[in-house]
Amino acid sequence: MSTDNERPPLSAVVARAINAAVNLAKAEVTAYKEALVRKLKDTAVAIAMFAVAVLFLLMVFVFLNVAAYQALTLAFAGWLAALIMAGGALLLAAALVMVGQRVAKRNEVPPPSEVPEHVKAAVQEGIASAREQTAGDSPAAEGQE
């Protein structure tokens, strides 16, 4: 004597809820993967465009150097013009190296001996609070102290 208004058994409701949660989690993971792949592809395209732009900038730099060399040959001998261009390139390279060293030094991780005191105190405080929490949670830890 089953009627249409009978409730389904609790186990069936729980099973449907679990299946719905699993399906939702799978759908979320799939959507996340698709979004991640799309972003990675877009990033790869952007990196490729930057690489092509850098190549064009390199070509412009070469052409400007050739033009500067030819302009210098109007006033100086060819060997002297080449020497002046090489000296300018050397100065530019040295300046870039110095800037790079400054940036690298600024982003350098200090050795453990130079860790600021407030960081050491915060780490020790965190360790102490973790010990207190674990000691309060387990009854066996109380007997050991």
N, CA, C and O atoms as a GROMACS GRO file, in nm:
protein
  580
    1MET      N    1   0.083  -0.117   0.000
    1MET     CA    2   0.000   0.000   0.000
    1MET      C    3   0.088   0.124   0.000
    1MET      O    4   0.093   0.198   0.098
    2SER      N    5   0.153   0.144  -0.105
    2SER     CA    6   0.234   0.264  -0.109
    2SER      C    7   0.158   0.374  -0.180
    2SER      O    8   0.090   0.351  -0.280
    3THR      N    9   0.171   0.490  -0.126
    3THR     CA   10   0.105   0.607  -0.186
    3THR      C   11   0.212   0.704  -0.231
    3THR      O   12   0.330   0.690  -0.197
    4ASP      N   13   0.170   0.804  -0.307
    4ASP     CA   14   0.265   0.902  -0.359
    4ASP      C   15   0.316   0.997  -0.252
    4ASP      O   16   0.420   1.060  -0.271
    5ASN      N   17   0.245   1.011  -0.139
    5ASN     CA   18   0.291   1.104  -0.036
    5ASN      C   19   0.384   1.039   0.064
    5ASN      O   20   0.424   1.104   0.160
    6GLU      N   21   0.421   0.914   0.046
    6GLU     CA   22   0.513   0.852   0.139
    6GLU      C   23   0.652   0.914   0.126
    6GLU      O   24   0.698   0.948   0.017
    7ARG      N   25   0.714   0.927   0.238
    7ARG     CA   26   0.850   0.980   0.240
    7ARG      C   27   0.948   0.871   0.200
    7ARG      O   28   0.928   0.754   0.231
    8PRO      N   29   1.056   0.912   0.129
    8PRO     CA   30   1.158   0.812   0.099
    8PRO      C   31   1.236   0.779   0.226
    8PRO      O   32   1.240   0.861   0.318
    9PRO      N   33   1.294   0.664   0.231
    9PRO     CA   34   1.370   0.628   0.352
    9PRO      C   35   1.487   0.725   0.374
    9PRO      O   36   1.539   0.784   0.279
   10LEU      N   37   1.525   0.740   0.498
   10LEU     CA   38   1.632   0.831   0.534
   10LEU      C   39   1.763   0.795   0.464
   10LEU      O   40   1.838   0.883   0.424
   11SER      N   41   1.790   0.666   0.450
   11SER     CA   42   1.914   0.623   0.384
   11SER      C   43   1.916   0.668   0.238
   11SER      O   44   2.022   0.704   0.187
   12ALA      N   45   1.802   0.668   0.171
   12ALA     CA   46   1.797   0.714   0.032
   12ALA      C   47   1.822   0.864   0.024
   12ALA      O   48   1.890   0.911  -0.068
   13VAL      N   49   1.768   0.939   0.117
   13VAL     CA   50   1.789   1.084   0.119
   13VAL      C   51   1.937   1.116   0.145
   13VAL      O   52   1.995   1.202   0.079
   14VAL      N   53   1.995   1.046   0.240
   14VAL     CA   54   2.137   1.067   0.270
   14VAL      C   55   2.223   1.029   0.151
   14VAL      O   56   2.319   1.100   0.118
   15ALA      N   57   2.190   0.918   0.085
   15ALA     CA   58   2.266   0.874  -0.032
   15ALA      C   59   2.257   0.977  -0.144
   15ALA      O   60   2.356   1.007  -0.209
   16ARG      N   61   2.135   1.031  -0.166
   16ARG     CA   62   2.120   1.135  -0.269
   16ARG      C   63   2.199   1.260  -0.234
   16ARG      O   64   2.261   1.321  -0.321
   17ALA      N   65   2.198   1.298  -0.106
   17ALA     CA   66   2.273   1.417  -0.064
   17ALA      C   67   2.423   1.396  -0.082
   17ALA      O   68   2.493   1.488  -0.125
   18ILE      N   69   2.471   1.278  -0.049
   18ILE     CA   70   2.614   1.249  -0.065
   18ILE      C   71   2.651   1.249  -0.212
   18ILE      O   72   2.754   1.306  -0.251
   19ASN      N   73   2.567   1.186  -0.296
   19ASN     CA   74   2.594   1.186  -0.440
   19ASN      C   75   2.593   1.327  -0.497
   19ASN      O   76   2.676   1.361  -0.582
   20ALA      N   77   2.500   1.409  -0.451
   20ALA     CA   78   2.494   1.547  -0.499
   20ALA      C   79   2.620   1.625  -0.458
   20ALA      O   80   2.674   1.704  -0.536
   21ALA      N   81   2.665   1.602  -0.334
   21ALA     CA   82   2.786   1.670  -0.287
   21ALA      C   83   2.908   1.625  -0.366
   21ALA      O   84   2.993   1.707  -0.401
   22VAL      N   85   2.918   1.496  -0.394
   22VAL     CA   86   3.031   1.443  -0.472
   22VAL      C   87   3.028   1.500  -0.612
   22VAL      O   88   3.131   1.543  -0.664
   23ASN      N   89   2.908   1.501  -0.675
   23ASN     CA   90   2.897   1.556  -0.810
   23ASN      C   91   2.931   1.705  -0.813
   23ASN      O   92   2.995   1.752  -0.907
   24LEU      N   93   2.888   1.777  -0.711
   24LEU     CA   94   2.921   1.920  -0.703
   24LEU      C   95   3.071   1.940  -0.690
   24LEU      O   96   3.128   2.028  -0.755
   25ALA      N   97   3.135   1.860  -0.605
   25ALA     CA   98   3.280   1.872  -0.587
   25ALA      C   99   3.353   1.840  -0.717
   25ALA      O  100   3.449   1.909  -0.753
   26LYS      N  101   3.308   1.736  -0.787
   26LYS     CA  102   3.371   1.701  -0.916
   26LYS      C  103   3.353   1.812  -1.017
   26LYS      O  104   3.446   1.844  -1.092
   27ALA      N  105   3.237   1.872  -1.020
   27ALA     CA  106   3.210   1.981  -1.114
   27ALA      C  107   3.296   2.103  -1.081
   27ALA      O  108   3.347   2.169  -1.171
   28GLU      N  109   3.312   2.132  -0.954
   28GLU     CA  110   3.395   2.245  -0.913
   28GLU      C  111   3.541   2.221  -0.950
   28GLU      O  112   3.608   2.312  -0.999
   29VAL      N  113   3.591   2.100  -0.928
   29VAL     CA  114   3.730   2.068  -0.964
   29VAL      C  115   3.749   2.078  -1.114
   29VAL      O  116   3.850   2.131  -1.160
   30THR      N  117   3.654   2.028  -1.190
   30THR     CA  118   3.663   2.036  -1.336
   30THR      C  119   3.662   2.181  -1.383
   30THR      O  120   3.740   2.218  -1.470
   31ALA      N  121   3.575   2.262  -1.326
   31ALA     CA  122   3.570   2.403  -1.363
   31ALA      C  123   3.699   2.474  -1.326
   31ALA      O  124   3.748   2.559  -1.402
   32TYR      N  125   3.755   2.440  -1.211
   32TYR     CA  126   3.881   2.501  -1.169
   32TYR      C  127   3.994   2.462  -1.264
   32TYR      O  128   4.075   2.547  -1.303
   33LYS      N  129   3.999   2.335  -1.303
   33LYS     CA  130   4.102   2.289  -1.397
   33LYS      C  131   4.090   2.363  -1.530
   33LYS      O  132   4.191   2.406  -1.586
   34GLU      N  133   3.967   2.376  -1.580
   34GLU     CA  134   3.947   2.445  -1.707
   34GLU      C  135   3.990   2.591  -1.698
   34GLU      O  136   4.053   2.643  -1.790
   35ALA      N  137   3.956   2.657  -1.588
   35ALA     CA  138   3.996   2.797  -1.570
   35ALA      C  139   4.147   2.808  -1.561
   35ALA      O  140   4.206   2.901  -1.616
   36LEU      N  141   4.210   2.714  -1.492
   36LEU     CA  142   4.355   2.717  -1.477
   36LEU      C  143   4.424   2.695  -1.611
   36LEU      O  144   4.521   2.764  -1.643
   37VAL      N  145   4.374   2.600  -1.690
   37VAL     CA  146   4.431   2.575  -1.823
   37VAL      C  147   4.415   2.698  -1.911
   37VAL      O  148   4.507   2.735  -1.985
   38ARG      N  149   4.299   2.761  -1.905
   38ARG     CA  150   4.275   2.882  -1.986
   38ARG      C  151   4.371   2.993  -1.946
   38ARG      O  152   4.427   3.061  -2.031
   39LYS      N  153   4.389   3.011  -1.815
   39LYS     CA  154   4.481   3.116  -1.769
   39LYS      C  155   4.625   3.084  -1.807
   39LYS      O  156   4.701   3.174  -1.844
   40LEU      N  157   4.664   2.956  -1.800
   40LEU     CA  158   4.799   2.918  -1.840
   40LEU      C  159   4.822   2.943  -1.988
   40LEU      O  160   4.930   2.988  -2.027
   41LYS      N  161   4.722   2.912  -2.070
   41LYS     CA  162   4.736   2.938  -2.214
   41LYS      C  163   4.748   3.087  -2.240
   41LYS      O  164   4.831   3.130  -2.321
   42ASP      N  165   4.666   3.168  -2.174
   42ASP     CA  166   4.673   3.313  -2.192
   42ASP      C  167   4.808   3.366  -2.146
   42ASP      O  168   4.864   3.456  -2.210
   43THR      N  169   4.860   3.313  -2.036
   43THR     CA  170   4.991   3.356  -1.988
   43THR      C  171   5.101   3.317  -2.086
   43THR      O  172   5.193   3.395  -2.109
   44ALA      N  173   5.091   3.198  -2.143
   44ALA     CA  174   5.191   3.154  -2.241
   44ALA      C  175   5.188   3.244  -2.364
   44ALA      O  176   5.294   3.279  -2.418
   45VAL      N  177   5.070   3.282  -2.409
   45VAL     CA  178   5.059   3.373  -2.524
   45VAL      C  179   5.120   3.508  -2.489
   45VAL      O  180   5.191   3.567  -2.571
   46ALA      N  181   5.093   3.558  -2.369
   46ALA     CA  182   5.148   3.687  -2.328
   46ALA      C  183   5.300   3.682  -2.322
   46ALA      O  184   5.368   3.776  -2.363
   47ILE      N  185   5.354   3.572  -2.269
   47ILE     CA  186   5.500   3.558  -2.262
   47ILE      C  187   5.560   3.554  -2.401
   47ILE      O  188   5.665   3.613  -2.425
   48ALA      N  189   5.494   3.484  -2.492
   48ALA     CA  190   5.544   3.477  -2.631
   48ALA      C  191   5.542   3.616  -2.695
   48ALA      O  192   5.634   3.653  -2.768
   49MET      N  193   5.438   3.692  -2.668
   49MET     CA  194   5.431   3.828  -2.725
   49MET      C  195   5.541   3.916  -2.667
   49MET      O  196   5.601   3.996  -2.739
   50PHE      N  197   5.568   3.904  -2.538
   50PHE     CA  198   5.676   3.981  -2.478
   50PHE      C  199   5.811   3.940  -2.538
   50PHE      O  200   5.897   4.024  -2.560
   51ALA      N  201   5.829   3.810  -2.564
   51ALA     CA  202   5.954   3.763  -2.623
   51ALA      C  203   5.973   3.822  -2.762
   51ALA      O  204   6.083   3.863  -2.798
   52VAL      N  205   5.866   3.824  -2.840
   52VAL     CA  206   5.876   3.883  -2.974
   52VAL      C  207   5.905   4.032  -2.964
   52VAL      O  208   5.985   4.085  -3.042
   53ALA      N  209   5.842   4.100  -2.870
   53ALA     CA  210   5.868   4.243  -2.851
   53ALA      C  211   6.013   4.267  -2.812
   53ALA      O  212   6.075   4.364  -2.858
   54VAL      N  213   6.068   4.181  -2.728
   54VAL     CA  214   6.209   4.195  -2.688
   54VAL      C  215   6.299   4.175  -2.809
   54VAL      O  216   6.400   4.245  -2.823
   55LEU      N  217   6.265   4.082  -2.896
   55LEU     CA  218   6.346   4.062  -3.017
   55LEU      C  219   6.343   4.187  -3.106
   55LEU      O  220   6.446   4.227  -3.160
   56PHE      N  221   6.225   4.247  -3.121
   56PHE     CA  222   6.217   4.369  -3.201
   56PHE      C  223   6.295   4.482  -3.136
   56PHE      O  224   6.361   4.560  -3.204
   57LEU      N  225   6.288   4.491  -3.002
   57LEU     CA  226   6.367   4.594  -2.933
   57LEU      C  227   6.516   4.570  -2.952
   57LEU      O  228   6.593   4.665  -2.965
   58LEU      N  229   6.558   4.444  -2.952
   58LEU     CA  230   6.698   4.412  -2.976
   58LEU      C  231   6.739   4.454  -3.117
   58LEU      O  232   6.848   4.508  -3.137
   59MET      N  233   6.652   4.431  -3.213
   59MET     CA  234   6.682   4.475  -3.350
   59MET      C  235   6.694   4.627  -3.357
   59MET      O  236   6.784   4.679  -3.423
   60VAL      N  237   6.604   4.698  -3.289
   60VAL     CA  238   6.611   4.844  -3.286
   60VAL      C  239   6.743   4.888  -3.224
   60VAL      O  240   6.806   4.982  -3.273
   61PHE      N  241   6.783   4.822  -3.117
   61PHE     CA  242   6.909   4.857  -3.050
   61PHE      C  243   7.028   4.836  -3.145
   61PHE      O  244   7.119   4.919  -3.150
   62VAL      N  245   7.026   4.727  -3.219
   62VAL     CA  246   7.134   4.700  -3.315
   62VAL      C  247   7.136   4.807  -3.424
   62VAL      O  248   7.242   4.858  -3.458
   63PHE      N  249   7.020   4.840  -3.479
   63PHE     CA  250   7.015   4.941  -3.584
   63PHE      C  251   7.061   5.077  -3.534
   63PHE      O  252   7.129   5.151  -3.606
   64LEU      N  253   7.024   5.111  -3.410
   64LEU     CA  254   7.069   5.238  -3.354
   64LEU      C  255   7.220   5.238  -3.332
   64LEU      O  256   7.286   5.340  -3.352
   65ASN      N  257   7.275   5.125  -3.293
   65ASN     CA  258   7.420   5.117  -3.278
   65ASN      C  259   7.490   5.130  -3.413
   65ASN      O  260   7.594   5.195  -3.423
   66VAL      N  261   7.436   5.069  -3.516
   66VAL     CA  262   7.494   5.082  -3.650
   66VAL      C  263   7.488   5.228  -3.695
   66VAL      O  264   7.584   5.280  -3.751
   67ALA      N  265   7.374   5.292  -3.671
   67ALA     CA  266   7.361   5.432  -3.710
   67ALA      C  267   7.460   5.520  -3.632
   67ALA      O  268   7.519   5.611  -3.688
   68ALA      N  269   7.476   5.491  -3.503
   68ALA     CA  270   7.571   5.569  -3.423
   68ALA      C  271   7.714   5.545  -3.472
   68ALA      O  272   7.793   5.639  -3.478
   69TYR      N  273   7.746   5.422  -3.506
   69TYR     CA  274   7.880   5.392  -3.559
   69TYR      C  275   7.905   5.467  -3.689
   69TYR      O  276   8.011   5.527  -3.708
   70GLN      N  277   7.806   5.463  -3.778
   70GLN     CA  278   7.823   5.533  -3.905
   70GLN      C  279   7.836   5.684  -3.885
   70GLN      O  280   7.911   5.750  -3.956
   71ALA      N  281   7.763   5.737  -3.789
   71ALA     CA  282   7.774   5.880  -3.760
   71ALA      C  283   7.912   5.912  -3.704
   71ALA      O  284   7.970   6.016  -3.737
   72LEU      N  285   7.964   5.825  -3.619
   72LEU     CA  286   8.097   5.849  -3.562
   72LEU      C  287   8.207   5.837  -3.667
   72LEU      O  288   8.310   5.905  -3.658
   73THR      N  289   8.187   5.752  -3.769
   73THR     CA  290   8.289   5.739  -3.873
   73THR      C  291   8.300   5.865  -3.957
   73THR      O  292   8.399   5.884  -4.028
   74LEU      N  293   8.200   5.951  -3.952
   74LEU     CA  294   8.209   6.079  -4.024
   74LEU      C  295   8.307   6.174  -3.956
   74LEU      O  296   8.369   6.258  -4.022
   75ALA      N  297   8.321   6.160  -3.825
   75ALA     CA  298   8.409   6.249  -3.750
   75ALA      C  299   8.541   6.184  -3.714
   75ALA      O  300   8.642   6.253  -3.699
   76PHE      N  301   8.542   6.052  -3.699
   76PHE     CA  302   8.664   5.982  -3.656
   76PHE      C  303   8.696   5.870  -3.754
   76PHE      O  304   8.618   5.838  -3.844
   77ALA      N  305   8.813   5.811  -3.735
   77ALA     CA  306   8.851   5.694  -3.815
   77ALA      C  307   8.762   5.576  -3.774
   77ALA      O  308   8.707   5.576  -3.664
   78GLY      N  309   8.748   5.477  -3.859
   78GLY     CA  310   8.661   5.364  -3.832
   78GLY      C  311   8.698   5.289  -3.705
   78GLY      O  312   8.609   5.252  -3.628
   79TRP      N  313   8.829   5.267  -3.683
   79TRP     CA  314   8.872   5.194  -3.563
   79TRP      C  315   8.838   5.271  -3.436
   79TRP      O  316   8.801   5.212  -3.335
   80LEU      N  317   8.851   5.405  -3.442
   80LEU     CA  318   8.822   5.487  -3.324
   80LEU      C  319   8.670   5.490  -3.299
   80LEU      O  320   8.627   5.487  -3.184
   81ALA      N  321   8.592   5.495  -3.404
   81ALA     CA  322   8.447   5.493  -3.388
   81ALA      C  323   8.403   5.361  -3.324
   81ALA      O  324   8.316   5.359  -3.237
   82ALA      N  325   8.463   5.250  -3.370
   82ALA     CA  326   8.430   5.120  -3.311
   82ALA      C  327   8.472   5.114  -3.165
   82ALA      O  328   8.401   5.056  -3.082
   83LEU      N  329   8.588   5.173  -3.134
   83LEU     CA  330   8.635   5.174  -2.995
   83LEU      C  331   8.542   5.257  -2.907
   83LEU      O  332   8.514   5.219  -2.793
   84ILE      N  333   8.495   5.368  -2.957
   84ILE     CA  334   8.402   5.452  -2.881
   84ILE      C  335   8.272   5.377  -2.856
   84ILE      O  336   8.217   5.381  -2.746
   85MET      N  337   8.222   5.308  -2.959
   85MET     CA  338   8.097   5.231  -2.943
   85MET      C  339   8.115   5.118  -2.842
   85MET      O  340   8.026   5.093  -2.760
   86ALA      N  341   8.229   5.050  -2.847
   86ALA     CA  342   8.256   4.941  -2.752
   86ALA      C  343   8.265   4.996  -2.610
   86ALA      O  344   8.214   4.934  -2.516
   87GLY      N  345   8.328   5.110  -2.593
   87GLY     CA  346   8.337   5.172  -2.460
   87GLY      C  347   8.200   5.210  -2.407
   87GLY      O  348   8.172   5.192  -2.289
   88GLY      N  349   8.115   5.264  -2.494
   88GLY     CA  350   7.978   5.298  -2.452
   88GLY      C  351   7.900   5.174  -2.411
   88GLY      O  352   7.828   5.176  -2.311
   89ALA      N  353   7.915   5.066  -2.489
   89ALA     CA  354   7.846   4.941  -2.454
   89ALA      C  355   7.897   4.885  -2.322
   89ALA      O  356   7.821   4.832  -2.241
   90LEU      N  357   8.029   4.898  -2.300
   90LEU     CA  358   8.087   4.851  -2.174
   90LEU      C  359   8.034   4.932  -2.055
   90LEU      O  360   8.004   4.874  -1.950
   91LEU      N  361   8.024   5.063  -2.071
   91LEU     CA  362   7.969   5.147  -1.963
   91LEU      C  363   7.823   5.112  -1.935
   91LEU      O  364   7.781   5.105  -1.819
   92LEU      N  365   7.745   5.090  -2.040
   92LEU     CA  366   7.606   5.052  -2.023
   92LEU      C  367   7.594   4.918  -1.951
   92LEU      O  368   7.511   4.902  -1.861
   93ALA      N  369   7.677   4.821  -1.989
   93ALA     CA  370   7.675   4.691  -1.924
   93ALA      C  371   7.714   4.701  -1.777
   93ALA      O  372   7.654   4.636  -1.692
   94ALA      N  373   7.816   4.784  -1.748
   94ALA     CA  374   7.859   4.801  -1.608
   94ALA      C  375   7.748   4.864  -1.525
   94ALA      O  376   7.724   4.823  -1.411
   95ALA      N  377   7.679   4.963  -1.581
   95ALA     CA  378   7.569   5.025  -1.507
   95ALA      C  379   7.457   4.925  -1.481
   95ALA      O  380   7.400   4.922  -1.372
   96LEU      N  381   7.425   4.842  -1.579
   96LEU     CA  382   7.321   4.741  -1.560
   96LEU      C  383   7.360   4.636  -1.457
   96LEU      O  384   7.276   4.589  -1.380
   97VAL      N  385   7.489   4.600  -1.455
   97VAL     CA  386   7.536   4.504  -1.354
   97VAL      C  387   7.523   4.563  -1.214
   97VAL      O  388   7.480   4.494  -1.121
   98MET      N  389   7.559   4.690  -1.198
   98MET     CA  390   7.550   4.754  -1.066
   98MET      C  391   7.405   4.762  -1.020
   98MET      O  392   7.376   4.738  -0.903
   99VAL      N  393   7.314   4.797  -1.110
   99VAL     CA  394   7.172   4.801  -1.073
   99VAL      C  395   7.124   4.662  -1.036
   99VAL      O  396   7.051   4.646  -0.938
  100GLY      N  397   7.164   4.562  -1.113
  100GLY     CA  398   7.125   4.424  -1.083
  100GLY      C  399   7.177   4.377  -0.948
  100GLY      O  400   7.107   4.307  -0.875
  101GLN      N  401   7.299   4.416  -0.914
  101GLN     CA  402   7.354   4.378  -0.783
  101GLN      C  403   7.276   4.444  -0.670
  101GLN      O  404   7.251   4.381  -0.568
  102ARG      N  405   7.238   4.569  -0.688
  102ARG     CA  406   7.160   4.637  -0.585
  102ARG      C  407   7.026   4.568  -0.564
  102ARG      O  408   6.983   4.548  -0.450
  103VAL      N  409   6.961   4.534  -0.673
  103VAL     CA  410   6.831   4.468  -0.662
  103VAL      C  411   6.847   4.331  -0.596
  103VAL      O  412   6.764   4.293  -0.513
  104ALA      N  413   6.952   4.258  -0.633
  104ALA     CA  414   6.976   4.126  -0.574
  104ALA      C  415   7.006   4.137  -0.425
  104ALA      O  416   6.960   4.054  -0.346
  105LYS      N  417   7.082   4.238  -0.386
  105LYS     CA  418   7.113   4.256  -0.244
  105LYS      C  419   6.989   4.292  -0.164
  105LYS      O  420   6.971   4.247  -0.051
  106ARG      N  421   6.903   4.374  -0.224
  106ARG     CA  422   6.782   4.417  -0.154
  106ARG      C  423   6.689   4.298  -0.131
  106ARG      O  424   6.619   4.294  -0.030
  107ASN      N  425   6.687   4.202  -0.223
  107ASN     CA  426   6.598   4.087  -0.212
  107ASN      C  427   6.665   3.966  -0.149
  107ASN      O  428   6.609   3.856  -0.153
  108GLU      N  429   6.782   3.983  -0.093
  108GLU     CA  430   6.856   3.872  -0.034
  108GLU      C  431   6.795   3.833   0.099
  108GLU      O  432   6.753   3.918   0.177
  109VAL      N  433   6.790   3.703   0.125
  109VAL     CA  434   6.739   3.652   0.252
  109VAL      C  435   6.852   3.660   0.354
  109VAL      O  436   6.962   3.611   0.329
  110PRO      N  437   6.826   3.720   0.470
  110PRO     CA  438   6.933   3.730   0.570
  110PRO      C  439   6.965   3.594   0.630
  110PRO      O  440   6.877   3.508   0.639
  111PRO      N  441   7.089   3.574   0.672
  111PRO     CA  442   7.122   3.447   0.739
  111PRO      C  443   7.051   3.438   0.874
  111PRO      O  444   7.008   3.540   0.927
  112PRO      N  445   7.039   3.318   0.929
  112PRO     CA  446   6.966   3.302   1.055
  112PRO      C  447   7.023   3.385   1.170
  112PRO      O  448   6.951   3.421   1.263
  113SER      N  449   7.151   3.416   1.164
  113SER     CA  450   7.210   3.495   1.273
  113SER      C  451   7.162   3.638   1.270
  113SER      O  452   7.174   3.709   1.371
  114GLU      N  453   7.108   3.685   1.157
  114GLU     CA  454   7.063   3.822   1.146
  114GLU      C  455   6.911   3.836   1.149
  114GLU      O  456   6.858   3.940   1.109
  115VAL      N  457   6.840   3.735   1.197
  115VAL     CA  458   6.694   3.742   1.204
  115VAL      C  459   6.658   3.842   1.313
  115VAL      O  460   6.712   3.836   1.423
  116PRO      N  461   6.566   3.936   1.283
  116PRO     CA  462   6.528   4.036   1.383
  116PRO      C  463   6.470   3.972   1.509
  116PRO      O  464   6.411   3.864   1.504
  117GLU      N  465   6.488   4.039   1.620
  117GLU     CA  466   6.446   3.985   1.750
  117GLU      C  467   6.294   3.966   1.757
  117GLU      O  468   6.247   3.870   1.817
  118HIS      N  469   6.217   4.058   1.696
  118HIS     CA  470   6.071   4.044   1.705
  118HIS      C  471   6.024   3.919   1.631
  118HIS      O  472   5.921   3.860   1.667
  119VAL      N  473   6.096   3.877   1.528
  119VAL     CA  474   6.059   3.755   1.457
  119VAL      C  475   6.091   3.634   1.545
  119VAL      O  476   6.011   3.541   1.555
  120LYS      N  477   6.208   3.636   1.609
  120LYS     CA  478   6.244   3.525   1.700
  120LYS      C  479   6.143   3.513   1.813
  120LYS      O  480   6.100   3.403   1.848
  121ALA      N  481   6.104   3.628   1.870
  121ALA     CA  482   6.007   3.625   1.980
  121ALA      C  483   5.873   3.571   1.934
  121ALA      O  484   5.808   3.495   2.006
  122ALA      N  485   5.829   3.610   1.814
  122ALA     CA  486   5.701   3.562   1.762
  122ALA      C  487   5.705   3.412   1.738
  122ALA      O  488   5.607   3.343   1.767
  123VAL      N  489   5.815   3.361   1.686
  123VAL     CA  490   5.827   3.217   1.662
  123VAL      C  491   5.826   3.141   1.795
  123VAL      O  492   5.759   3.039   1.808
  124GLN      N  493   5.900   3.190   1.893
  124GLN     CA  494   5.903   3.124   2.023
  124GLN      C  495   5.766   3.128   2.091
  124GLN      O  496   5.726   3.032   2.156
  125GLU      N  497   5.695   3.239   2.075
  125GLU     CA  498   5.561   3.250   2.132
  125GLU      C  499   5.466   3.150   2.065
  125GLU      O  500   5.384   3.088   2.132
  126GLY      N  501   5.478   3.137   1.934
  126GLY     CA  502   5.394   3.041   1.862
  126GLY      C  503   5.422   2.898   1.904
  126GLY      O  504   5.330   2.818   1.920
  127ILE      N  505   5.550   2.865   1.924
  127ILE     CA  506   5.586   2.731   1.969
  127ILE      C  507   5.531   2.705   2.108
  127ILE      O  508   5.479   2.597   2.135
  128ALA      N  509   5.542   2.804   2.196
  128ALA     CA  510   5.492   2.787   2.333
  128ALA      C  511   5.341   2.768   2.334
  128ALA      O  512   5.290   2.684   2.408
  129SER      N  513   5.269   2.846   2.253
  129SER     CA  514   5.123   2.831   2.252
  129SER      C  515   5.082   2.697   2.192
  129SER      O  516   4.983   2.638   2.234
  130ALA      N  517   5.158   2.649   2.093
  130ALA     CA  518   5.127   2.518   2.036
  130ALA      C  519   5.150   2.407   2.138
  130ALA      O  520   5.073   2.312   2.145
  131ARG      N  521   5.256   2.421   2.217
  131ARG     CA  522   5.283   2.321   2.321
  131ARG      C  523   5.172   2.322   2.426
  131ARG      O  524   5.131   2.216   2.474
  132GLU      N  525   5.125   2.442   2.462
  132GLU     CA  526   5.018   2.452   2.562
  132GLU      C  527   4.890   2.388   2.510
  132GLU      O  528   4.820   2.320   2.585
  133GLN      N  529   4.860   2.409   2.381
  133GLN     CA  530   4.738   2.352   2.324
  133GLN      C  531   4.747   2.200   2.318
  133GLN      O  532   4.650   2.132   2.350
  134THR      N  533   4.862   2.147   2.278
  134THR     CA  534   4.874   2.001   2.271
  134THR      C  535   4.877   1.941   2.411
  134THR      O  536   4.827   1.830   2.431
  135ALA      N  537   4.936   2.012   2.507
  135ALA     CA  538   4.940   1.960   2.644
  135ALA      C  539   4.799   1.960   2.703
  135ALA      O  540   4.765   1.869   2.779
  136GLY      N  541   4.718   2.058   2.670
  136GLY     CA  542   4.582   2.065   2.722
  136GLY      C  543   4.489   1.966   2.655
  136GLY      O  544   4.389   1.926   2.715
  137ASP      N  545   4.520   1.925   2.532
  137ASP     CA  546   4.433   1.834   2.457
  137ASP      C  547   4.451   1.688   2.496
  137ASP      O  548   4.354   1.612   2.499
  138SER      N  549   4.574   1.648   2.526
  138SER     CA  550   4.597   1.505   2.552
  138SER      C  551   4.620   1.482   2.701
  138SER      O  552   4.704   1.549   2.762
  139PRO      N  553   4.546   1.389   2.761
  139PRO     CA  554   4.563   1.360   2.904
  139PRO      C  555   4.697   1.292   2.932
  139PRO      O  556   4.747   1.303   3.044
  140ALA      N  557   4.757   1.225   2.835
  140ALA     CA  558   4.885   1.158   2.858
  140ALA      C  559   4.995   1.262   2.874
  140ALA      O  560   5.092   1.239   2.946
  141ALA      N  561   4.981   1.377   2.807
  141ALA     CA  562   5.083   1.480   2.816
  141ALA      C  563   5.085   1.542   2.955
  141ALA      O  564   5.190   1.586   3.001
  142GLU      N  565   4.968   1.546   3.023
  142GLU     CA  566   4.965   1.602   3.157
  142GLU      C  567   5.044   1.518   3.255
  142GLU      O  568   5.107   1.571   3.346
  143GLY      N  569   5.040   1.386   3.235
  143GLY     CA  570   5.112   1.297   3.326
  143GLY      C  571   5.261   1.302   3.305
  143GLY      O  572   5.337   1.267   3.396
  144GLN      N  573   5.307   1.343   3.187
  144GLN     CA  574   5.450   1.346   3.157
  144GLN      C  575   5.516   1.469   3.215
  144GLN      O  576   5.636   1.468   3.238
  145GLU      N  577   5.442   1.575   3.238
  145GLU     CA  578   5.503   1.701   3.286
  145GLU      C  579   5.531   1.702   3.430
  145GLU      O  580   5.582   1.801   3.483
   0.00000   0.00000   0.00000
